[in-house]
Structure formats: structure tokens, C-alpha cells
């Protein structure tokens, strides 16, 4: 255990659009890279999942899955269920949105990846990670 506190020194926030259907629970198939830990490890504070359904479309019932990739294996980390919603009638009516607080330390080289079960125009998401590198 360290005698001194260690704080994230450099912001590390990134994300990707997740739109391709992937029903696999083992990390195979199409995954989007959301976050990569820095050379000395990172702190991941939160992940935001924001629906991107076009105006006039209806949000499909779905799930967004987050996987950790350690360089060799995939580990299912989190699955966020997304309820079906009404039609998005204008830019002022928000799509589904989740903010998942985490506050975890991530090992050097680990990568957070995401997939959507349904995919397509009614199940597209912007998944963004917020954290920092040590």
C-alpha cells in the first residue's frame, strides 16, 4: 500500500457510437472501444450512455453491454437495460440517457468496450467514459 495518496493527473475521457447489433455475452462480435487505461493506470469515474434515435423513430427495448479487455480475455462488466420508449418527436424531447457512477481504478492497458444487443436506427447510442490517468 502506498504511503501517499495518488490522484489522476491527466484527464482521460473518450467514447464511441455503438450501433451494430451484437448478442454475444463473451466479448466476441462487434465492439466499440470506449476507454483505454493510461501507462500508469487510470481512474474511471463514470460512463454515460445516450440514445441517438432519430426524430420520429421509437426507442427499441435493448441492452448496452460493457466489457473489459485485458489484452487477452474479455470480461462482461456491466449490462444496462434500456426500456422501449415513445417516438422522439423533436430535438427538445430527449432520447434515453443513463449516467453510471463508477469511481474505479483501471489496470494499465485494460480497455473498456461496448456493444448493443439490438442495434440499428432504433438502438444507437453514444457511450462516453469520464476519468483520468495516474
GULUMGU-876102 format. One line per field, with one value per atom (N, C-alpha, C, O): residue number from 1; residue in three letters; atom name; x negated, y, z. Coordinates in nm, 3 decimals. Each point is the difference from the previous one (the first is absolute). Layout:
BEGIN
resi (NUM;...);
resn (ala;...);
name (CA;...);
c1 (X;...);
c2 (Y;...);
c3 (Z;...);
REM end
This chain:
BEGIN
resi (1;1;1;1;2;2;2;2;3;3;3;3;4;4;4;4;5;5;5;5;6;6;6;6;7;7;7;7;8;8;8;8;9;9;9;9;10;10;10;10;11;11;11;11;12;12;12;12;13;13;13;13;14;14;14;14;15;15;15;15;16;16;16;16;17;17;17;17;18;18;18;18;19;19;19;19;20;20;20;20;21;21;21;21;22;22;22;22;23;23;23;23;24;24;24;24;25;25;25;25;26;26;26;26;27;27;27;27;28;28;28;28;29;29;29;29;30;30;30;30;31;31;31;31;32;32;32;32;33;33;33;33;34;34;34;34;35;35;35;35;36;36;36;36;37;37;37;37;38;38;38;38;39;39;39;39;40;40;40;40;41;41;41;41;42;42;42;42;43;43;43;43;44;44;44;44;45;45;45;45;46;46;46;46;47;47;47;47;48;48;48;48;49;49;49;49;50;50;50;50;51;51;51;51;52;52;52;52;53;53;53;53;54;54;54;54;55;55;55;55;56;56;56;56;57;57;57;57;58;58;58;58;59;59;59;59;60;60;60;60;61;61;61;61;62;62;62;62;63;63;63;63;64;64;64;64;65;65;65;65;66;66;66;66;67;67;67;67;68;68;68;68;69;69;69;69;70;70;70;70;71;71;71;71;72;72;72;72;73;73;73;73;74;74;74;74;75;75;75;75;76;76;76;76;77;77;77;77;78;78;78;78;79;79;79;79;80;80;80;80;81;81;81;81;82;82;82;82;83;83;83;83;84;84;84;84;85;85;85;85;86;86;86;86;87;87;87;87;88;88;88;88;89;89;89;89;90;90;90;90;91;91;91;91;92;92;92;92;93;93;93;93;94;94;94;94;95;95;95;95;96;96;96;96;97;97;97;97;98;98;98;98;99;99;99;99;100;100;100;100;101;101;101;101;102;102;102;102;103;103;103;103;104;104;104;104;105;105;105;105;106;106;106;106;107;107;107;107;108;108;108;108;109;109;109;109;110;110;110;110;111;111;111;111;112;112;112;112;113;113;113;113;114;114;114;114;115;115;115;115;116;116;116;116;117;117;117;117;118;118;118;118;119;119;119;119;120;120;120;120;121;121;121;121;122;122;122;122;123;123;123;123;124;124;124;124;125;125;125;125;126;126;126;126;127;127;127;127;128;128;128;128;129;129;129;129;130;130;130;130;131;131;131;131;132;132;132;132;133;133;133;133;134;134;134;134);
resn (unk;unk;unk;unk;unk;unk;unk;unk;unk;unk;unk;unk;unk;unk;unk;unk;unk;unk;unk;unk;unk;unk;unk;unk;unk;unk;unk;unk;unk;unk;unk;unk;unk;unk;unk;unk;unk;unk;unk;unk;unk;unk;unk;unk;unk;unk;unk;unk;unk;unk;unk;unk;unk;unk;unk;unk;unk;unk;unk;unk;unk;unk;unk;unk;unk;unk;unk;unk;unk;unk;unk;unk;unk;unk;unk;unk;unk;unk;unk;unk;unk;unk;unk;unk;unk;unk;unk;unk;unk;unk;unk;unk;unk;unk;unk;unk;unk;unk;unk;unk;unk;unk;unk;unk;unk;unk;unk;unk;unk;unk;unk;unk;unk;unk;unk;unk;unk;unk;unk;unk;unk;unk;unk;unk;unk;unk;unk;unk;unk;unk;unk;unk;unk;unk;unk;unk;unk;unk;unk;unk;unk;unk;unk;unk;unk;unk;unk;unk;unk;unk;unk;unk;unk;unk;unk;unk;unk;unk;unk;unk;unk;unk;unk;unk;unk;unk;unk;unk;unk;unk;unk;unk;unk;unk;unk;unk;unk;unk;unk;unk;unk;unk;unk;unk;unk;unk;unk;unk;unk;unk;unk;unk;unk;unk;unk;unk;unk;unk;unk;unk;unk;unk;unk;unk;unk;unk;unk;unk;unk;unk;unk;unk;unk;unk;unk;unk;unk;unk;unk;unk;unk;unk;unk;unk;unk;unk;unk;unk;unk;unk;unk;unk;unk;unk;unk;unk;unk;unk;unk;unk;unk;unk;unk;unk;unk;unk;unk;unk;unk;unk;unk;unk;unk;unk;unk;unk;unk;unk;unk;unk;unk;unk;unk;unk;unk;unk;unk;unk;unk;unk;unk;unk;unk;unk;unk;unk;unk;unk;unk;unk;unk;unk;unk;unk;unk;unk;unk;unk;unk;unk;unk;unk;unk;unk;unk;unk;unk;unk;unk;unk;unk;unk;unk;unk;unk;unk;unk;unk;unk;unk;unk;unk;unk;unk;unk;unk;unk;unk;unk;unk;unk;unk;unk;unk;unk;unk;unk;unk;unk;unk;unk;unk;unk;unk;unk;unk;unk;unk;unk;unk;unk;unk;unk;unk;unk;unk;unk;unk;unk;unk;unk;unk;unk;unk;unk;unk;unk;unk;unk;unk;unk;unk;unk;unk;unk;unk;unk;unk;unk;unk;unk;unk;unk;unk;unk;unk;unk;unk;unk;unk;unk;unk;unk;unk;unk;unk;unk;unk;unk;unk;unk;unk;unk;unk;unk;unk;unk;unk;unk;unk;unk;unk;unk;unk;unk;unk;unk;unk;unk;unk;unk;unk;unk;unk;unk;unk;unk;unk;unk;unk;unk;unk;unk;unk;unk;unk;unk;unk;unk;unk;unk;unk;unk;unk;unk;unk;unk;unk;unk;unk;unk;unk;unk;unk;unk;unk;unk;unk;unk;unk;unk;unk;unk;unk;unk;unk;unk;unk;unk;unk;unk;unk;unk;unk;unk;unk;unk;unk;unk;unk;unk;unk;unk;unk;unk;unk;unk;unk;unk;unk;unk;unk;unk;unk;unk;unk;unk;unk;unk;unk;unk;unk;unk;unk;unk;unk;unk;unk;unk;unk;unk;unk;unk;unk;unk;unk;unk;unk;unk;unk;unk;unk;unk;unk;unk;unk;unk;unk;unk;unk;unk;unk;unk;unk;unk;unk;unk;unk;unk;unk;unk;unk;unk;unk;unk;unk);
name (N;CA;C;O;N;CA;C;O;N;CA;C;O;N;CA;C;O;N;CA;C;O;N;CA;C;O;N;CA;C;O;N;CA;C;O;N;CA;C;O;N;CA;C;O;N;CA;C;O;N;CA;C;O;N;CA;C;O;N;CA;C;O;N;CA;C;O;N;CA;C;O;N;CA;C;O;N;CA;C;O;N;CA;C;O;N;CA;C;O;N;CA;C;O;N;CA;C;O;N;CA;C;O;N;CA;C;O;N;CA;C;O;N;CA;C;O;N;CA;C;O;N;CA;C;O;N;CA;C;O;N;CA;C;O;N;CA;C;O;N;CA;C;O;N;CA;C;O;N;CA;C;O;N;CA;C;O;N;CA;C;O;N;CA;C;O;N;CA;C;O;N;CA;C;O;N;CA;C;O;N;CA;C;O;N;CA;C;O;N;CA;C;O;N;CA;C;O;N;CA;C;O;N;CA;C;O;N;CA;C;O;N;CA;C;O;N;CA;C;O;N;CA;C;O;N;CA;C;O;N;CA;C;O;N;CA;C;O;N;CA;C;O;N;CA;C;O;N;CA;C;O;N;CA;C;O;N;CA;C;O;N;CA;C;O;N;CA;C;O;N;CA;C;O;N;CA;C;O;N;CA;C;O;N;CA;C;O;N;CA;C;O;N;CA;C;O;N;CA;C;O;N;CA;C;O;N;CA;C;O;N;CA;C;O;N;CA;C;O;N;CA;C;O;N;CA;C;O;N;CA;C;O;N;CA;C;O;N;CA;C;O;N;CA;C;O;N;CA;C;O;N;CA;C;O;N;CA;C;O;N;CA;C;O;N;CA;C;O;N;CA;C;O;N;CA;C;O;N;CA;C;O;N;CA;C;O;N;CA;C;O;N;CA;C;O;N;CA;C;O;N;CA;C;O;N;CA;C;O;N;CA;C;O;N;CA;C;O;N;CA;C;O;N;CA;C;O;N;CA;C;O;N;CA;C;O;N;CA;C;O;N;CA;C;O;N;CA;C;O;N;CA;C;O;N;CA;C;O;N;CA;C;O;N;CA;C;O;N;CA;C;O;N;CA;C;O;N;CA;C;O;N;CA;C;O;N;CA;C;O;N;CA;C;O;N;CA;C;O;N;CA;C;O;N;CA;C;O;N;CA;C;O;N;CA;C;O;N;CA;C;O;N;CA;C;O;N;CA;C;O;N;CA;C;O;N;CA;C;O;N;CA;C;O;N;CA;C;O;N;CA;C;O;N;CA;C;O;N;CA;C;O;N;CA;C;O;N;CA;C;O;N;CA;C;O;N;CA;C;O;N;CA;C;O;N;CA;C;O;N;CA;C;O;N;CA;C;O;N;CA;C;O);
c1 (-0.084;0.084;-0.089;-0.102;0.141;-0.076;0.015;0.106;-0.216;0.003;0.063;0.045;-0.043;0.055;0.119;0.003;0.091;0.118;-0.042;-0.093;0.160;-0.027;0.127;0.107;-0.119;0.114;-0.020;-0.113;0.221;-0.008;-0.053;0.050;-0.152;-0.067;0.041;-0.005;0.046;0.034;0.140;0.027;0.062;0.135;-0.005;-0.082;0.168;0.010;0.150;0.061;-0.005;0.141;0.008;-0.062;0.137;0.015;0.129;0.066;-0.031;0.122;0.014;-0.088;0.201;0.027;0.150;0.075;-0.034;0.138;0.011;-0.082;0.186;0.024;0.131;0.106;-0.112;0.119;0.019;0.110;-0.216;0.009;0.050;-0.055;0.159;0.057;-0.105;-0.074;0.070;-0.092;0.065;0.009;0.037;0.070;-0.094;0.045;-0.174;-0.096;-0.028;-0.006;-0.011;-0.031;-0.145;-0.039;-0.041;-0.138;-0.105;-0.119;0.161;-0.095;-0.033;-0.076;0.131;-0.022;0.102;0.097;-0.120;0.090;-0.047;-0.111;0.196;-0.035;0.010;0.105;-0.217;-0.006;-0.065;-0.090;0.135;-0.060;-0.092;0.034;-0.150;-0.093;0.046;0.020;-0.001;0.051;-0.109;-0.002;-0.088;-0.099;-0.121;0.013;-0.132;-0.125;-0.078;-0.027;-0.011;-0.077;-0.138;-0.058;0.006;-0.131;-0.116;0.020;-0.141;-0.123;-0.023;-0.070;0.125;-0.015;0.134;0.014;0.083;0.134;0.087;-0.048;0.175;0.096;0.107;0.015;0.060;0.120;0.116;-0.003;0.105;0.119;0.112;0.046;-0.003;0.099;0.143;0.082;-0.051;0.137;0.006;-0.093;0.205;0.029;0.140;0.094;-0.082;0.130;0.044;-0.076;0.201;0.060;0.114;0.096;-0.105;0.099;0.058;-0.073;0.204;0.066;-0.010;-0.002;-0.006;-0.008;0.103;-0.032;0.154;0.109;0.043;0.016;0.002;0.037;0.140;0.086;-0.064;0.132;0.104;-0.020;0.131;0.107;-0.010;0.098;-0.214;-0.018;0.033;0.007;0.014;0.026;-0.120;-0.059;0.023;-0.110;0.040;0.106;-0.191;0.025;-0.040;-0.091;0.159;-0.046;-0.133;-0.012;-0.087;-0.136;-0.083;0.050;-0.175;-0.098;-0.133;-0.034;-0.039;-0.135;-0.094;0.018;-0.117;-0.093;-0.138;-0.048;-0.015;-0.138;-0.090;0.032;-0.143;-0.097;-0.136;-0.038;-0.036;-0.142;-0.080;0.027;-0.126;-0.093;-0.137;-0.052;-0.006;-0.129;-0.120;-0.112;0.133;-0.107;0.005;-0.059;0.131;0.015;0.146;0.048;0.022;0.138;0.096;-0.037;0.163;0.108;0.076;0.020;0.022;0.074;0.125;-0.010;0.129;0.124;0.005;-0.003;0.009;-0.010;0.137;0.031;0.049;0.125;0.097;-0.040;0.167;0.104;0.109;0.063;-0.040;0.102;0.122;-0.007;0.118;0.124;0.060;0.001;0.049;0.060;0.145;0.028;0.066;0.142;0.042;-0.059;0.161;0.057;0.062;0.053;-0.061;0.054;0.090;0.011;0.053;0.086;-0.083;-0.123;0.190;-0.068;-0.070;0.054;-0.173;-0.073;0.060;-0.024;0.102;0.076;-0.075;0.035;-0.137;-0.077;-0.133;-0.023;-0.064;-0.131;0.010;-0.095;0.208;0.016;0.049;-0.001;0.044;0.042;-0.119;-0.041;-0.013;-0.125;0.016;0.104;-0.209;-0.013;-0.033;-0.029;0.032;-0.035;-0.145;-0.086;0.062;-0.134;-0.024;0.085;-0.204;-0.040;-0.139;-0.087;0.066;-0.133;-0.031;0.069;-0.174;-0.035;-0.124;-0.109;0.124;-0.116;-0.084;0.055;-0.187;-0.086;-0.106;0.000;-0.092;-0.106;-0.093;-0.031;-0.014;-0.086;-0.138;-0.016;-0.082;-0.136;-0.012;0.044;-0.105;-0.012;-0.148;-0.083;0.054;-0.136;-0.056;0.074;-0.203;-0.069;0.035;-0.004;0.038;0.026;0.139;0.035;0.046;0.136;0.085;-0.020;0.112;0.083;0.147;0.039;0.042;0.144;0.064;-0.024;0.106;0.067;0.149;0.044;0.035;0.146;0.066;-0.053;0.172;0.083;0.146;0.036;0.047;0.145;0.061;-0.044;0.144;0.063;0.081;-0.007;0.084;0.092;-0.066;0.005;-0.066;-0.066;0.097;0.122;-0.176;0.080;0.049;-0.040;0.128;0.047;0.078;0.004;0.059;0.080;-0.076;0.057;-0.183;-0.082;-0.145;-0.089;0.066;-0.133;-0.032;0.086;-0.211;-0.038;-0.137;-0.088;0.072;-0.133;-0.039;0.068;-0.177;-0.047;-0.131;-0.096;0.093;-0.115;-0.049;0.079;-0.210;-0.062;-0.071;-0.061;0.069;-0.064;-0.093;0.042;-0.168;-0.097;-0.130;-0.003;-0.104;-0.131;-0.111;0.021;-0.139;-0.117;-0.087;-0.012;-0.048;-0.094;-0.135;-0.092);
c2 (-0.117;0.117;0.124;0.005;0.093;0.123;0.086;0.005;0.062;0.089;0.135;0.072;-0.038;0.127;-0.023;-0.099;0.189;-0.009;0.019;0.077;-0.145;0.011;0.051;-0.059;0.167;0.060;-0.002;0.007;-0.017;0.007;0.137;0.102;-0.102;0.125;0.054;0.121;-0.210;0.040;-0.049;-0.119;0.208;-0.045;-0.106;0.009;-0.107;-0.104;-0.026;-0.079;0.145;-0.018;-0.030;0.068;-0.170;-0.037;-0.079;-0.033;0.005;-0.075;-0.037;0.026;-0.089;-0.042;-0.021;-0.016;0.017;-0.032;-0.152;-0.066;0.012;-0.144;-0.024;0.045;-0.115;-0.015;-0.140;-0.034;-0.048;-0.131;-0.105;-0.013;-0.060;-0.104;-0.107;-0.043;0.002;-0.104;-0.070;0.057;-0.179;-0.072;-0.083;-0.065;0.067;-0.083;0.056;0.121;-0.211;0.038;-0.027;0.019;-0.064;-0.039;0.095;-0.030;0.143;0.096;-0.019;0.079;-0.182;-0.018;0.085;0.049;-0.032;0.082;0.144;0.031;0.056;0.141;0.074;0.001;0.061;0.080;0.134;0.006;0.099;0.133;0.027;-0.032;0.091;0.037;0.130;0.101;-0.103;0.114;0.070;0.122;-0.199;0.057;-0.091;-0.122;0.181;-0.075;0.057;0.120;-0.207;0.045;0.047;-0.051;0.150;0.057;-0.088;-0.108;0.155;-0.076;-0.032;-0.096;0.174;-0.024;-0.036;0.009;-0.049;-0.030;0.124;0.110;-0.129;0.110;-0.014;-0.104;0.212;-0.001;0.025;0.094;-0.178;0.017;0.044;-0.077;0.201;0.058;-0.035;-0.030;0.035;-0.028;-0.033;0.027;-0.086;-0.029;0.054;-0.023;0.094;0.053;-0.073;-0.014;-0.032;-0.064;0.090;0.021;0.031;0.094;-0.055;-0.022;0.001;-0.047;0.102;0.120;-0.170;0.088;-0.041;-0.017;0.001;-0.036;0.126;0.106;-0.120;0.113;0.050;-0.075;0.201;0.061;-0.081;-0.033;0.001;-0.076;-0.150;-0.072;0.024;-0.145;-0.031;0.090;-0.218;-0.043;-0.078;-0.081;0.108;-0.071;-0.146;-0.028;-0.064;-0.143;-0.045;0.057;-0.159;-0.063;-0.067;-0.067;0.084;-0.040;-0.018;0.018;-0.054;0.006;0.042;-0.038;0.116;0.042;-0.073;0.005;-0.074;-0.078;0.064;0.046;-0.045;0.048;-0.118;-0.079;0.067;-0.107;0.060;0.102;-0.165;0.032;-0.098;-0.120;0.173;-0.082;0.017;0.111;-0.221;0.008;-0.026;-0.015;0.010;-0.029;-0.143;-0.034;-0.051;-0.140;-0.044;-0.064;0.100;-0.046;0.117;0.110;-0.138;0.095;-0.040;-0.118;0.218;-0.023;0.087;0.122;-0.184;0.077;0.074;-0.062;0.194;0.085;0.052;0.000;0.044;0.065;-0.012;0.005;-0.021;-0.003;0.097;-0.018;0.121;0.100;-0.029;0.008;-0.041;-0.023;0.133;0.096;-0.090;0.122;-0.031;-0.088;0.159;-0.027;0.057;0.097;-0.158;0.056;0.135;0.019;0.072;0.133;0.047;-0.063;0.175;0.061;0.065;0.003;0.046;0.065;0.127;0.076;-0.054;0.124;0.101;-0.008;0.104;0.089;0.125;0.062;-0.023;0.118;-0.001;-0.082;0.172;0.009;0.037;-0.022;0.077;0.039;-0.115;0.011;-0.121;-0.118;-0.095;-0.053;0.032;-0.074;-0.148;-0.060;0.001;-0.144;-0.054;0.076;-0.208;-0.065;0.036;0.015;-0.002;0.038;-0.060;0.006;-0.066;-0.057;0.051;0.006;0.031;0.034;-0.102;-0.006;-0.072;-0.108;0.041;0.005;0.026;0.037;-0.124;-0.106;0.117;-0.115;0.028;-0.063;0.158;0.030;-0.118;-0.034;-0.029;-0.118;0.025;0.085;-0.159;0.005;-0.107;-0.114;0.151;-0.089;-0.031;0.090;-0.216;-0.048;0.048;0.011;0.017;0.041;-0.093;-0.123;0.184;-0.077;-0.057;-0.048;0.052;-0.052;0.095;0.122;-0.178;0.077;-0.030;-0.116;0.222;-0.015;0.003;0.093;-0.193;-0.009;-0.013;-0.040;0.074;-0.002;-0.062;0.003;-0.059;-0.052;0.025;0.027;-0.038;0.010;-0.130;-0.056;0.008;-0.128;0.010;-0.088;0.195;0.014;0.071;-0.049;0.164;0.076;0.062;-0.015;0.085;0.062;0.139;0.056;-0.002;0.139;0.025;0.114;-0.217;0.021;-0.043;-0.001;-0.035;-0.042;0.038;-0.085;0.215;0.055;0.088;0.074;-0.081;0.071;0.065;-0.050;0.162;0.058;-0.041;0.036;-0.112;-0.045;0.074;-0.009;0.082;0.084;-0.032;-0.014;0.001;-0.027;0.127;0.072;-0.047;0.117;-0.046;-0.070;0.108;-0.042;0.077;0.111;-0.173;0.063;-0.104;-0.108;0.144;-0.088;0.040;0.118;-0.218;0.026;0.039;0.025);
c3 (0.000;0.000;0.000;0.069;-0.146;-0.011;0.126;0.062;-0.026;0.116;-0.034;0.089;-0.220;-0.044;-0.094;-0.073;0.078;-0.087;-0.146;-0.029;-0.061;-0.142;-0.068;0.015;-0.088;-0.067;-0.151;-0.047;-0.027;-0.146;-0.039;0.047;-0.132;-0.036;-0.137;-0.023;-0.066;-0.136;-0.035;0.012;-0.054;-0.037;-0.111;-0.091;0.101;-0.102;-0.021;0.073;-0.170;-0.035;-0.148;-0.083;0.050;-0.140;-0.016;0.099;-0.221;-0.024;-0.145;-0.082;0.052;-0.137;-0.018;0.096;-0.221;-0.033;-0.010;-0.063;0.126;0.000;-0.073;0.045;-0.157;-0.083;-0.059;-0.042;0.039;-0.062;0.099;0.109;-0.146;0.087;0.030;-0.088;0.215;0.044;0.119;0.109;-0.128;0.107;0.087;0.094;-0.123;0.073;0.140;0.019;0.076;0.139;0.036;0.115;-0.212;0.029;-0.057;0.006;-0.061;-0.054;-0.146;-0.057;-0.007;-0.143;-0.076;0.058;-0.187;-0.081;-0.002;0.042;-0.092;-0.015;0.133;0.064;-0.024;0.122;-0.032;-0.084;0.148;-0.017;0.118;0.114;-0.140;0.106;0.064;-0.068;0.201;0.074;0.080;0.007;0.055;0.093;0.003;0.004;-0.004;0.013;0.117;0.005;0.089;0.117;-0.043;-0.095;0.168;-0.030;0.043;0.056;-0.084;0.025;0.147;0.031;0.059;0.144;0.065;0.122;-0.204;0.051;-0.004;-0.027;0.053;-0.010;0.106;0.065;-0.049;0.082;-0.096;-0.079;0.088;-0.082;0.093;0.085;-0.100;0.089;-0.038;0.086;-0.216;-0.042;-0.149;-0.075;0.036;-0.140;-0.029;0.077;-0.188;-0.042;-0.126;-0.095;0.096;-0.117;-0.045;0.074;-0.195;-0.053;-0.129;-0.097;0.095;-0.120;-0.112;0.024;-0.147;-0.117;-0.105;-0.118;0.163;-0.090;-0.077;0.059;-0.188;-0.085;0.031;0.048;-0.077;0.018;-0.076;-0.117;0.183;-0.060;0.022;-0.022;0.066;0.025;0.145;0.084;-0.053;0.136;0.053;-0.071;0.196;0.066;0.019;0.056;-0.101;0.018;0.140;0.061;-0.009;0.123;-0.032;-0.103;0.189;-0.036;0.126;0.112;-0.129;0.108;-0.060;-0.113;0.190;-0.037;0.095;0.122;-0.178;0.081;-0.002;-0.103;0.220;0.012;0.035;0.089;-0.159;0.020;0.031;-0.057;0.146;0.018;-0.085;0.000;-0.072;-0.076;0.064;0.006;0.043;0.072;-0.089;0.049;-0.180;-0.094;-0.050;-0.102;0.176;-0.037;0.003;-0.093;0.200;0.021;0.016;0.042;-0.076;0.023;0.126;0.026;0.051;0.123;-0.003;-0.004;0.006;0.004;0.133;0.107;-0.114;0.119;0.044;0.119;-0.214;0.035;-0.117;-0.116;0.148;-0.102;0.043;0.104;-0.186;0.029;-0.086;-0.123;0.186;-0.074;-0.042;0.078;-0.200;-0.056;-0.031;-0.082;0.145;-0.028;-0.135;-0.049;-0.010;-0.123;0.035;0.109;-0.203;0.026;-0.110;-0.106;0.131;-0.101;-0.109;0.007;-0.107;-0.112;0.047;0.081;-0.134;0.024;-0.098;-0.120;0.173;-0.088;-0.041;-0.100;0.175;-0.039;0.072;0.089;-0.127;0.063;0.147;0.076;-0.034;0.141;0.087;0.123;-0.185;0.076;0.003;-0.103;0.223;0.012;-0.028;0.028;-0.084;-0.010;0.139;0.092;-0.078;0.126;0.038;-0.086;0.216;0.046;0.138;0.088;-0.070;0.128;0.035;-0.087;0.212;0.051;0.108;0.102;-0.124;0.092;0.079;-0.056;0.185;0.081;0.032;0.032;-0.042;0.023;0.107;0.106;-0.132;0.096;0.022;0.114;-0.223;0.012;-0.060;-0.087;0.136;-0.054;-0.107;0.018;-0.131;-0.115;-0.024;-0.005;-0.009;-0.021;-0.134;-0.098;0.094;-0.122;-0.116;0.013;-0.127;-0.121;-0.015;-0.108;0.211;-0.012;-0.085;0.004;-0.079;-0.092;0.029;0.014;-0.006;0.017;-0.138;-0.078;0.048;-0.130;0.023;0.107;-0.209;0.014;-0.122;-0.110;0.134;-0.108;0.032;0.115;-0.217;0.016;-0.048;-0.101;0.169;-0.034;-0.130;-0.085;0.072;-0.113;-0.118;-0.113;0.139;-0.107;-0.097;0.012;-0.109;-0.104;0.038;0.102;-0.185;0.014;0.128;0.048;0.009;0.121;0.126;0.110;-0.126;0.115;-0.024;-0.005;-0.009;-0.018;0.119;0.048;0.000;0.122;-0.015;-0.070;0.138;0.021;0.142;0.096;-0.083;0.130;0.027;-0.077;0.189;0.033;0.140;0.093;-0.078;0.130;0.048;-0.079;0.210;0.060;0.111;0.093;-0.102;0.101;-0.015;-0.053;0.102;-0.008;0.015;0.055;-0.104;0.009;0.118;0.032;0.032;0.111;-0.054;0.077);
REM end
